[in-house]
């Protein structure tokens, strides 16, 4: 991903003037969303669908304005020694773990009785999951984003995102073909580990918050040790009138910590009325349904539909909560990008298309095989206390580290 796509903030003055129409377009889109929500209210399960749409809009705005991107945050930490993004992810997980513990304890009073909380993203742990995490991390390195970030970068005019999402569909198709052999080899007998089921709610909460706390402390201490003493900048007066406050919402980017906190809160709020957050179920189910109609994937995918996670079972109607979350995410990101005049499309190059399709294919295969992506398997799963989330996340981070090391080696080799 180019620097512009990865860290776009403010436009130059001339470009900002030429994009003066964008805030008006954002206002028009809000009106259309309001009308769409009114129509969705009349459908079967309308209240839940409108709730899902609202959650998606909020998530899209937050992701776009805070630049909440697993790949970018990992890159900033591993390549630039900027820990703010990776600590924002830890904050989102910590808030989510606390919130999910409260919700799950009302559903499953005795977590050690062998019963799993319904619909939580708790998957089997095996070497197949590790392979899925490695593939997903490699896909992020190649395409420049995770799947959720590619969705919201559509709203910014990214030249790579459309091809990456196309490649993601291709990766799902390949994953459906490889699922049955992998299931027989390792997934069928793999343990499905829910931490509260082994440690109790209190023990699981303490372990997960402890790990996140120690991880965050190590990341920050490592950063402090590497930094030379700096002169503290003089205080800058902050205007507190309402107009300045409003304009500040659509200038630059929101605070990292605010992004992590909001993502955590939105994730907990989502589970109150519907399934945990996930952004791949709709794409996966559409690909699976289309391919099965033509006999291009196995009609029976052993055990797949019995696992909780980003389900890919074909739906009779597209009007599902997960689909409305996705529609809302894209629409909310468009509102945020247009309101902040950050919609800057450009024509894609052959390299954009190649990177997008190749990286997206790895993302899709990893998400299908790992039963979700950074939002579903890692974020929602980690908040629910699934060991599979932490294994997937560790494998993904390892792949990113290797990818950045390879890029550094290539750069050094090119310089010589």
N, C-alpha and C positions, 0 to 999 in steps of 0.2 A: 504494500500500500504506500502511496506517496505521502510525503509529509503533509501536504494540504489535506488529503483525505483523513489522515490519522489524527491530526490535531487542529482541525479548522476551528478558528475562533472568530475574529473580526475581519471584515473585508476592508480593503483600501477605500479611501474616501470616494474615488470615482466609481468604483464597483458598487459601493453602498448606495450612491445616488441612482445608479442604473437599476438597482434592485428595490427601489422605493415601492414598487407595486406588491412586493411580497407580503408585508404585514396586512394589506387589504385582502390578499388571497387567503391568508390565515383566518381572518375574520369570516370570510365567506365559507371556508371549510368548516368552521365551528357551527355555522348555521345549518349546513348540510348534515353534519353529525347529529345535531339536535333533532332534525327532521327524521333522520334514519333511526335514531333511538326511539322516537315516537312510533314509527312503523314496527320496529322490532318488539315493542311492548305488546302488540296485538298477536304475535306469534305464539305457538305452543312453548311454554316455559319462558314467556316474554320477560318477566322480571329478572330471572337469572341471566338471560341473554343481555339485557341492558346493563346489569351489574358487570358482566364479563366485558362488555364494550367499554364501560367506564374505567374498569381496572386496566384494560389495555391502553386506553388513551393516556391515563396517568403514567403508566410504565413507559410509553413511548416518549412522552414529554421529558420524563426524568432521565431516561437513557440518553436522549439527544442533548439535553442541556448540560448534563454532568459528564458527557462522554464516557459513560460507564461501559467499558469494553474489556473483557477478560484478557484479550490479546494485547491491547494497548497498555493496560495496567501492568501486565507481566513484562512487556517490552521496556516500559519506562523504568521498572525496577531492575531488571537484569542487565539492560544495556546502558541506562542513563543514571542509575543509582537514585532514582526518584521513587520513594516508597509510598507516596500518598495514595496512589491508585490501588496497590495491592493491599494496603491497610483498609481502604474503603470496602474492598471485597470481604475482608475479615470482619469488619463492622456489620456489614449486611448479614453475614452468616450468624454472627453473635446475636443480633436482634431477632433474627428468624428462629434460631434455636430456642430462645426464651419463649417467644410467642407460640411456636409450634408445640412446645412442651405443655403449655397451658391448654391448647386446643386438644391435643392428643389425650391428655389425662382425663378430659371429659368424655372422650369416646371409648377409651380402653382403660377401665379403672385399675385393672391388675395387669401391667405390661408383661409380667413374667409367666402369664398363663399360656403362652404360646400363640396368642392371637395377635395379628398385625393390624395396625390402624388402617381403615379402608382407604384405598386409592392413593396412599402415600407412595412416593417414588423410592421404594426399597427393593433393590434388585439383587440377583445372585452375584457372588464374588468368586471369580475364577481368573485364570490367565487370559480368557477371552475378554473380560472386562478391561484388563490391563492393555491388551492389544487395541481395544476400542479407544481407550483414552490416549494412547500413543498416536493412533491414526487421527484422532480429532485434533490433538495438539499440532501434528504435522500439517493438517489442513489449515489451521489458523496461521501457521508460519508462511505457508505458500500463498494463501488468499488474502491475508492481512486482517482477518477478523474472525470472530466466532459467528454462528448462525444468527443469533439475536442481533448482533451489531450490523450484520449485512442487511437485515430487515430494516433497521432504522436508518441506515445509510442510503437506502433507496430514496429517502426523503431529502437527502442532501445532494442528490444527483451523482452518486458514486458511479464511476465507469466500470468498476469491478463487481459490485454487488449483484447486478442481474445475472451475470455469468456464474458467480459463486452459488447463487440460489438454484440456478439451472443444474449446476454440477452436483449440488446437494441432492436434488431429485434423482440424478443418475446414481449417486452413491447409495441412496436408499434402495434403488432397484438391484444393485449389486449385492447389497446386504441381505435382501430377501432371498437371493439365490444361495448365499453362503450360510444362512442361518441354520438350516436343518443339520448340515454336517457338524457345525460348531456346537450346536445344541447337544448332539449325540456325544461328541467328544468330551465336553467339559461343562456345559451349562446345566444339563439335566440334573446332575448330582451335586451341583455347587450349593454351598450354604447361602441362605438369605438371612443376613445378620441385621437385626434391628437392635441398636445399642440399649435402649430402655428395657428390651426383653431380657437382657443379660445383666444389666447394672441397675435396673430400676430407673425411674424418672430422675430422681435426685443424682444418682451416680452418673448417668449418661450426661446430664446437664453439666455436672462438675467437670467431667472428663473433656467434653467438647469445648466448653468455655475455657478450661485450663489450657488445652492445646492451642486454641486460637489466641489466648493471652500470651503464652510463651512464644508462639510464632511471631506475633506482632512485636513483642519486646525485642526478640532477636533481630527482626528486620530493621527496627528503628535504631537499635544499638549499633548494628553493622553500618547503617547509614551515617550515624553521628561520628563514628570512628574514622570514616573515610573523608569527612568534610573538613576542610581547613577552617580555622576561626574566621568568622565573617563579621563585618561591621553591621550592627543593627541599623536598618534604615530609619530615618526620622519618620515620625507619625504623619500620616496624610489625613487632612481633614475630610470627614465623610459627610456628605450632604444627606439630610434625613427627610427632605420633603417628599411627598408622595410621588411626584412625577419622576424624581431621580430614582426612587426605589423601584418604580415600575420599569423604567428604562434599564435598570441594572439587571432585571430578570432576563432581558433579551440581548445582553452584551457579554461578550466573552463566554465563559463557562461557569457553571455553578460550582460551589465548593465540593471537593472530593468527599469529605466526611458526610456532607448533606446528601450526596448521591447514594452513598452506602446505606445511610440510615433510611432514606426513602425507599430504596429497593427492598430492604429488609421488612419495612412496615407494609409495603404493598403486597409482598409475598405472603405475609401472615394474614392480611385482610382478605386476600383472594380465597384462602382455604375456608373462611367462615361460611361461604355460600356455594362454593364450587370446588373443583379439583385443584390440586397444587398447580402453580404456574408451570408452563411448558410452551415452547414455541415451535416444536417439530411435529406434533401429533397430526395436525391438519395436513401439512405437506406430505407426511409419510402415508397417511390414510388415502389421500387422493392418488398418490403414485401407486400404491398397492392396489387400490380399486381399479384403476385404469389398466394396469398390467395384468391383473387376474382376469379381467373381462376378455382379454385377448389370449389368455393362456400363457403369458410370458413369465410368470413367476409361479412357484408351487401353490396349489390351492390350499394345502395344509402347511402351516408354519408351526412346527411342533412346539407346544408350550408357550409360544410368544404372547398370545392373548390372555394367558393366565397371570402374567406378571404385571404389577403396577408400574406406572411410568408413562412415558409419552406413547400411548397406545396408537397403533396404526390400523386397527380394525376398520375396514371401509364403512362409512356412514351413509345412511339413506338420504340424509339432508346435510347441506353444508352449514345450516344454522345451528351450530353447536357452541357451547361456551368457549371451547378452545379456539374455534374459528373466529369468534367475535373478539376474543382477546387479541388475536393476531391482527384482525382488521383494525381494532382500536390502537394497537401498538404502532402500526404503520401510519394511521391517520394522525395520532398524537405526535409522532415524530415529524410529520409534514407540518402540522400546526407550529411546532417549536422551531423547525428549521426556517419556515417562511417568516414567522414573527421576528426571528433574529437575523433575517436576511442572509441565511447560510445555505440557501439552495443555489448551488453553483455547478450545474451539470456540464459535462464535456463529452465529446465523442470518444468512445472507447478505441483503444488500439488493439492490435493483434496480441500484444503482450498482456493487456488487461484481460482479454478473453481467455487466453491460455492459463494465466494464473488463477482466474476465477473458476474455470471449469475444473482444473486439476485440483486446486485446493478444496473446492466445494465437494468434489467426489469423495475426498478423504473425510471431510466433515460429515457428509451424509452417511457414509459407511460406518464411521465411528458412532454417530448418533443413533443409527438404527441398531447396531450391535450392542451399544452401551445403554439402550433403552432411554435415550434422551441426550441433551447437550449440556452446555454450561448452566442454562437456566433450569432445565428439568432435572437431570441426573445430579449435577453438582450442587446448585443452589437449593432447589426444593428438596432434594434427597438429603443433603447435609443438614438442612434445618430440621428434617424429620428424624434425624438420628440414624440414617442408613450408612452402614460401613461401606457400601458400594460407592457412595458419593465421594468419600475421602480417597478411596483407591483410584477411582476415575480421575479425580482432581490431581492426585500425585503423579499419575502416569501422564496426564496432559501437560503438567508443568515441566516434567522431565523432557518431554518431546520439544516443548518450547525452548528450554535451555539448550538442548542439543542443536535446535534450529538456529538459535542466535549465535552459538559458537561456530557453526558451519558458515553462517554469513560473515562473521568476523574473519574466519580463515580465508574465505573467498576474497574479502576486501584486502587482506594482507598480501595474498598471492597476487592479486591484480596490481597492487602498488609496486610490487617487485618485478 
